[in-house]
Structures are given as structure tokens and as C-alpha cells.
């Protein structure tokens, strides 16, 4: 039903804008953020939205039930599962700065998207015939091998894709959130069917991921993004020294520290939440299936929130959006530690939808407001994603041990306290929107 609503919303917006035109001039076109009509923008929007849908269908097919697969199918302990996530985060940290630099160096060229699409096609065979046997044979060799592949394909690849499409959106003037919502719909579809597939055979989810990769390659092959001579020269002018200049800025470090204590907890909290949720039901199989439906509902809700998140962020400002997302995160994490029945925990889980939509839109707006957009991919992959993975490397094994020793609910209360501290930190030290002009000038001077 939500997919029908979103399609109706998009078509309705287009219709309301063009209905005053004469029939001879009416064309099905995408409306950009300034209200202009452009057929090329429309085609790009739908193709890149399709790319988002397929990529998130593949990543969610693997990672929605990843912790459950490790625990129930491979019989790993909570501590071992935490180590797997930590190893994944280490490799993701290694690839994110590299992806960020290469992405800004390539500009609007599609090379990285071709590369990632081919890797996604290989995901099913890798997980079934290489990763799983290695984890059973030698845990550490399996974790290291799987971590490197999963990071370069999905965990770092997702950030490179988001950054690329955000850049295209700025050029062709369509809202990133509107394109990104189709990724959430793809993830919701995977979550809706993934629980049932997990109970039948986990390998089915991995083959779905590979099948999505084939379609990804087809979509990006049919997508044409024009690259001007000026844009190509600007991209090629980027140097390694430019990356170093960012680390000299105090406000960049403040942003990274804020994300370390908020966005990082967001990821670590979600890692083994499916395991806890399934434990609240009479059987693990029933819990897995219900979690799939719940996660699908949450991600569908997230899709709707991505439509309204840009309006919320424009109203409260990028800093206000980051703080608002932090407050929602506090309520979600602490709330999960205070309740113990599946009905309450299911309701609290849905808070993930507005939290994610607001934070991802706020991050892009905050970075574009306070830094030179020449560094957009580096800023996003290093300042936002790298900070979250750094925290995950440190916290995942610690949190995994806490789950085993004191239980999920008590651990959630501790994590909620950490988010509260870092949200207060951001309230006082993140930059306000009225400081934007000075910040951008400083960024250009240090480049």
C-alpha cells in the first residue's frame, strides 16, 4: 500500500505542476527542487532510484538477518558475532577514505558503480561457497576474508553510491531524499520476504542479492550522466593533500566526534537486535518471521519519512536535524532497555524510521552548508561513515560481551546513556546555519 501511495504522490506532484499547460505541451517529467521541468532529470531520477531500490534489496537480503544467520545457522556466540561485525567495520574503515577520494576524483563518472555492481553479482556464491565454509573451518580466517569482501561491496560501497547519487541530484536538481526512499522500499521488500526465506533456506536470500546485482549492472549501463569539461577538471584537480587539509579543521573533528557517539551507536545497536527480538517469542522461527514483517513495516515507514525529512531539516536547520535525530535515538535505545514485551519493543523499533530519515538528510545538508562541495564524497565517507565504523570497531566486541554477561536490556540502557552525552556535546558545539558562509570560505582557503 505504501508503494502505491508513494507512486501516487510522485505522479500527483507532476500532474499538479503541468496541468495548467496545454495538452500539446504536456510531457511526463520530473519536477526538481526549484519546480523546473526537465525530461532528462526525470529519466535520471527514476534510473538512479531504481539503482537504489536494487542495491538495498541486495544489501538487506544479506544483512537484515545477518546476526540471526551467524547465531542460529553457524552457531556463533554473541561475542563471536560482535567480532565479525567489528572486523567488518575495520575493513569498511579502510575502504571508505579510499572510496571517498576515488569518488571525488572521478566526479560524475560511473566507474565505481560498475565495479560495485559486479561485486554484488558475486555475493551469493561468495557467501555460500566461501564465507560460510571458512567460518566453520577457521573463525578468524573466515571473518577476515568475509570482512574484506562485505566491506568493499556493501558496507563501504553503500556510502560511495549514496554520495554519487547525491552529487548527481545536486547537478540535476532533484532531492536526494526522494531518490533514497526507493532504497528503503527495496530494503523493506527484502525484509518482508527474508524472514520466511531464512526459515526455509538462508541461501535463498543470498541468491536474491546476486540476482539484484545483475539488474544493477543493467540499470547503470542504461544511465547517462553528462560530465562537463569544467566538472572533469575540478574533479581531477583534487589531490591527496586536500584530504589532509580537512583534518586541520576543528569543526570537522567536532562533527566526527558527534557521529562517533550517535550514528555509531545506531549501527551497533541494530547489529544484534534481531537476535534479542526473536528471543521474545515462543520459537526462534516465529520471532525471525515476525521480525521480518516488523522490519519491512519500519522500512516502508522510513520511505515515507524520507519524503518529509527534507522539509523538517529545512525548518529546523541541518544542526537542528542532527540533534533531533539524536533525541529520537535516545528514546529508541533507552526505551528498548525499559520494556520487555514484543508489542512495546515493536512500537519502539518503528522510531528507527524518522530517526534514519532525518539524520541522513541532515548529514548531507550540514556538510554541504559548512564545507566546500568539492570534497563531498570524502566528507561523507570519512566525516560520517568512517566515524561510525571507527566506533563500531571499538564497541562491537565490547557490546557483544555485555550481551552475553549482563543481557540485552541492561546493555541498551548503557548505550542510551552514551548517545545522551554525545547529543549534548553536539547541541553546544556543532555549527549553526548562520555560520555557513565563513565555513565554506575557510574550506576553500585550506584546499
C-alpha positions in Angstrom: 0.0 0.0 0.0 2.8 2.4 0.8 4.4 1.8 -2.6 1.1 2.7 -4.2 0.9 5.8 -2.1 4.5 6.9 -3.0 3.9 6.4 -6.7 0.6 8.3 -6.4 2.4 11.1 -4.6 5.1 11.4 -7.2 2.7 11.3 -10.2 0.3 13.7 -8.4 3.0 16.2 -7.9 4.0 16.0 -11.5 0.3 16.3 -12.6 -0.4 19.3 -10.4 2.5 21.2 -11.9 1.8 20.6 -15.5 -2.0 20.5 -15.6 -2.1 24.2 -16.5 -0.1 23.6 -19.7 -1.9 22.9 -23.0 -2.2 19.2 -23.9 0.2 19.6 -26.8 2.9 20.7 -24.3 2.3 18.1 -21.6 5.1 15.6 -21.1 5.8 13.2 -18.2 8.7 15.0 -16.5 10.3 15.0 -13.1 10.0 18.2 -11.0 13.2 19.3 -9.5 13.6 21.2 -6.2 13.1 24.5 -8.0 9.9 23.5 -9.7 11.5 23.3 -13.2 10.6 20.6 -15.7 13.2 18.6 -17.4 12.8 15.3 -19.2 16.4 14.3 -18.6 16.0 14.9 -14.9 13.0 12.7 -14.9 14.9 9.8 -16.6 17.9 10.1 -14.3 15.8 10.3 -11.2 13.9 7.1 -12.0 17.0 5.2 -13.1 19.0 6.2 -10.1 16.0 5.5 -7.8 15.9 2.0 -9.4 19.6 1.6 -8.7 18.9 2.5 -5.1 16.0 0.0 -4.9 18.0 -2.9 -6.3 21.1 -2.2 -4.3 19.2 -2.0 -1.0 17.2 -5.1 -2.0 20.5 -6.9 -2.2 22.2 -5.5 0.9 19.0 -6.0 3.0 18.7 -9.6 1.8 22.1 -10.3 3.4 22.2 -8.0 6.4 18.7 -7.9 7.8 19.1 -11.4 9.2 22.9 -11.5 9.2 23.2 -11.7 13.0 20.5 -14.4 13.1 22.3 -16.4 10.4 25.6 -16.2 12.3 24.0 -17.2 15.6 21.4 -19.8 14.5 22.8 -21.3 11.3 26.5 -21.1 12.2 26.1 -21.3 16.0 28.4 -18.3 16.8 28.2 -16.8 20.2 27.3 -13.2 20.9 31.0 -12.4 21.4 32.0 -14.0 18.1 29.1 -12.3 16.3 30.4 -9.0 17.8 33.9 -9.8 16.5 32.5 -10.4 13.0 30.8 -7.0 13.0 34.0 -5.4 14.3 36.1 -7.0 11.6 33.6 -5.8 9.0 33.9 -2.3 10.4 37.7 -2.4 10.3 37.7 -3.2 6.6 34.9 -0.7 6.0 37.1 2.0 7.6 40.0 1.1 5.3 37.9 1.3 2.2 35.7 4.3 3.0 38.5 7.0 2.7 39.7 5.3 -0.5 36.2 5.2 -2.0 35.7 8.9 -0.9 38.9 10.0 -2.6 38.3 8.0 -5.8 34.7 9.1 -6.0 35.6 12.8 -5.8 38.5 12.2 -8.2 36.1 10.5 -10.7 33.4 13.2 -10.3 30.2 12.1 -12.0 31.8 9.2 -14.0 30.1 5.9 -13.2 33.2 3.7 -12.8 32.7 2.9 -9.1 29.0 1.9 -9.7 30.0 -0.6 -12.4 32.7 -2.0 -10.0 30.3 -2.4 -7.1 27.5 -3.9 -9.3 29.9 -6.7 -10.4 30.9 -7.4 -6.8 27.2 -7.6 -5.8 26.6 -10.3 -8.5 29.3 -12.4 -6.8 27.8 -12.1 -3.4 25.6 -15.2 -3.4 28.4 -17.6 -4.5 30.9 -15.9 -2.1 28.7 -16.2 1.0 27.5 -19.7 0.3 30.7 -21.4 -1.0 33.5 -19.4 0.5 32.5 -17.3 3.6 30.3 -19.9 5.4 32.8 -22.8 5.0 35.7 -20.6 6.1 33.9 -19.5 9.3 33.2 -23.2 10.1 36.8 -24.2 9.4 38.7 -21.3 10.9 36.8 -18.5 12.5 39.4 -15.8 12.1 40.3 -16.6 8.5 36.6 -16.6 7.7 36.0 -13.3 9.5 38.9 -11.5 7.8 38.1 -12.9 4.3 34.4 -12.1 4.7 35.0 -8.7 6.2 37.1 -7.5 3.3 34.6 -8.6 0.7 31.5 -7.4 2.5 33.1 -4.0 3.2 34.3 -3.2 -0.3 31.0 -4.4 -1.8 28.3 -3.3 0.6 29.4 -1.6 3.8 31.7 0.9 2.2 30.0 0.6 -1.2 26.7 1.9 0.1 28.3 5.2 1.1 30.0 5.6 -2.3 26.7 5.0 -4.0 24.8 7.5 -1.8 27.5 10.1 -2.2 27.5 9.7 -6.0 23.7 10.0 -6.4 23.6 13.0 -4.0 26.1 14.7 -6.3 24.0 13.9 -9.4 21.0 15.2 -7.6 22.7 18.5 -6.9 23.6 18.9 -10.5 20.2 17.9 -11.9 18.3 19.5 -9.0 16.3 16.6 -7.6 16.1 15.9 -3.8 18.4 13.1 -2.6 15.8 12.0 -0.1 13.3 11.4 -2.9 15.7 9.1 -4.6 16.9 7.4 -1.4 13.4 6.5 -0.3 13.3 3.9 -3.1 16.3 2.3 -1.4 14.3 2.0 1.7 11.4 0.4 -0.2 13.9 -2.2 -1.7 15.1 -2.9 1.9 11.5 -3.3 3.0 10.8 -5.8 0.3 13.8 -7.9 1.3 12.9 -7.7 4.9 9.3 -8.8 4.2 10.3 -12.0 2.4 13.6 -12.5 4.1 12.4 -14.0 7.4 10.3 -16.7 5.6 13.3 -17.4 3.3 15.6 -17.7 6.3 13.3 -20.4 7.8 13.2 -22.3 4.5 16.9 -21.9 3.5 19.2 -18.9 4.2 20.9 -19.3 0.9 17.8 -18.1 -0.9 18.4 -14.6 0.4 22.0 -14.6 -0.8 20.9 -15.7 -4.3 18.3 -12.8 -4.3 21.2 -10.5 -3.6 23.2 -11.8 -6.6 20.1 -11.6 -8.9 19.7 -7.9 -7.9 23.4 -7.3 -8.8 22.7 -8.4 -12.4 19.8 -5.9 -12.7 22.1 -3.2 -11.1 24.6 -3.7 -13.9 21.8 -3.3 -16.5 20.4 -0.2 -14.9 23.7 1.6 -14.6 24.6 0.7 -18.2 21.4 2.4 -19.4 22.0 5.5 -17.2 23.7 8.5 -18.9 25.2 11.3 -16.8 26.8 14.2 -18.7 30.1 15.4 -17.4 31.2 18.9 -18.5 34.8 19.9 -19.1 34.7 22.1 -16.0 33.4 19.3 -13.8 36.1 17.0 -15.1 38.9 19.5 -14.5 37.6 20.2 -11.0 37.5 16.5 -10.1 41.0 15.9 -11.5 42.4 18.8 -9.5 41.7 17.1 -6.2 44.9 15.9 -4.5 45.8 13.8 -1.5 46.8 17.0 0.3 43.2 18.2 0.1 42.2 15.3 2.3 44.8 16.3 4.9 43.5 19.9 4.9 40.2 18.7 6.3 41.8 17.2 9.3 43.2 20.6 10.3 39.7 22.0 10.8 38.3 21.9 14.3 34.6 21.8 13.1 35.3 18.7 11.0 36.6 16.9 14.2 33.6 18.1 16.2 31.3 16.6 13.5 33.2 13.3 13.5 33.1 13.1 17.3 29.4 13.7 17.3 28.8 11.0 14.8 31.1 8.7 16.7 28.7 8.8 19.7 25.4 8.9 17.9 25.5 7.3 14.4 27.9 4.7 15.6 25.5 3.6 18.4 22.7 3.5 15.8 24.7 0.8 13.9 26.0 -1.2 16.9 22.5 -1.2 18.5 21.0 -2.7 15.3 23.6 -5.3 14.8 22.2 -8.0 17.2 18.8 -6.5 17.9 17.2 -9.2 15.6 18.6 -11.9 18.0 17.1 -10.2 21.0 13.8 -9.6 19.3 13.5 -13.3 18.2 14.2 -14.4 21.8 10.9 -12.7 22.9 8.8 -15.2 21.0 8.0 -18.9 21.8 10.2 -20.1 19.0 13.1 -18.5 17.1 11.4 -19.3 13.8 8.3 -17.3 14.7 10.5 -14.5 16.0 12.5 -14.4 12.8 9.4 -14.3 10.7 7.7 -11.6 12.8 10.9 -9.5 12.8 10.9 -9.7 9.0 7.4 -8.2 8.9 8.2 -5.6 11.5 11.4 -4.5 9.8 9.6 -4.3 6.5 7.0 -2.1 8.1 9.6 0.1 9.7 11.5 0.5 6.4 8.3 1.3 4.5 7.6 4.0 7.1 11.2 5.1 6.6 10.4 5.6 2.9 7.5 7.9 3.7 9.7 9.8 6.2 12.3 10.4 3.5 9.7 12.4 1.7 9.1 14.7 4.6 12.6 14.8 6.1 13.9 17.5 3.7 11.0 19.8 4.9 11.8 19.1 8.5 15.5 19.7 8.1 14.8 23.0 6.2 12.6 24.1 9.1 15.0 23.3 11.9 18.3 23.6 10.1 21.0 20.9 9.5 22.3 21.2 13.1 18.7 21.0 14.4 18.1 17.9 12.3 21.2 16.2 13.7 20.1 16.9 17.3 16.5 15.9 16.7 17.8 12.5 15.3 19.9 12.2 18.4 16.9 12.7 20.7 14.9 10.1 18.8 17.8 7.7 19.1 18.0 8.2 22.8 14.3 7.4 23.1 14.6 4.3 21.0 17.7 2.8 22.7 16.7 3.6 26.3 13.1 2.6 25.6 14.3 -0.8 24.3 16.0 -1.4 27.6 13.0 -0.4 29.7 10.3 -2.6 28.1 10.4 -6.4 27.7 7.2 -7.4 25.8 7.2 -7.8 22.0 4.4 -5.3 21.5 6.2 -2.4 23.1 9.6 -3.3 21.6 7.9 -3.4 18.2 6.5 0.0 18.6 9.8 1.4 19.7 11.6 -0.2 16.8 9.5 1.9 14.4 11.2 5.1 15.8 14.1 4.0 13.6 12.2 5.3 10.6 12.1 9.1 11.4 15.5 8.8 13.1 17.3 7.5 10.0 15.5 9.7 7.5 16.2 12.9 9.5 19.9 12.0 10.2 20.9 11.1 6.6 19.3 14.2 5.1 20.8 16.4 7.9 24.2 15.0 7.3 24.3 15.9 3.6 22.8 19.3 4.3 25.2 20.0 7.2 28.3 19.0 5.1 27.1 21.0 2.0 26.4 24.0 4.2 29.7 24.2 6.1 32.2 22.7 3.7 33.3 23.0 0.1 31.2 20.6 -2.0 34.4 19.7 -4.0 35.1 17.3 -1.1 31.5 16.0 -0.8 32.4 12.3 -1.1 35.4 12.5 1.2 33.3 14.4 3.7 30.5 11.9 3.7 32.6 8.8 3.7 35.2 10.0 6.2 33.4 12.5 8.3 30.2 10.5 8.7 30.7 6.9 7.7 34.3 6.4 8.8 33.5 7.9 12.2 30.6 5.4 12.6 32.8 2.4 11.6 35.6 3.5 14.0 33.2 3.5 16.8 31.8 0.1 15.7 35.3 -1.4 15.7 35.7 -0.4 19.3 32.2 -1.0 20.6 31.0 -4.1 18.7 33.1 -6.7 20.6 32.5 -4.8 23.9 28.8 -4.7 23.4 28.8 -8.4 22.3 30.4 -9.4 25.6 27.9 -7.2 27.5 25.0 -9.0 25.8 26.5 -12.3 27.0 27.3 -11.1 30.5 24.5 -8.7 31.6 21.9 -9.2 28.9 20.4 -7.0 26.2 18.2 -4.7 28.2 20.9 -3.5 30.6 23.3 -3.0 27.7 20.7 -0.9 25.9 20.5 1.4 28.9 24.2 1.9 28.9 24.2 2.6 25.1 21.4 5.1 25.6 23.4 7.0 28.2 26.3 7.3 25.7 24.0 8.7 23.0 22.7 11.2 25.5 26.2 12.5 26.3 27.2 12.9 22.7 23.9 14.6 21.7 24.5 17.2 24.4 28.0 17.6 23.0 26.6 18.3 19.5 24.0 20.7 20.9 26.7 23.0 22.2 29.5 22.5 19.6 28.0 21.8 16.2 27.9 24.8 13.8 24.7 26.8 13.3 23.5 27.6 9.8 24.3 31.3 10.1 28.0 30.3 10.1 27.8 28.7 6.7 29.4 31.4 4.5 32.5 31.7 6.7 32.8 27.9 6.9 32.8 27.5 3.2 35.3 30.2 2.7 37.6 28.6 5.2 37.2 25.3 3.5 38.3 26.8 0.1 41.3 28.5 1.7 42.6 25.3 3.2 42.1 23.3 -0.1 
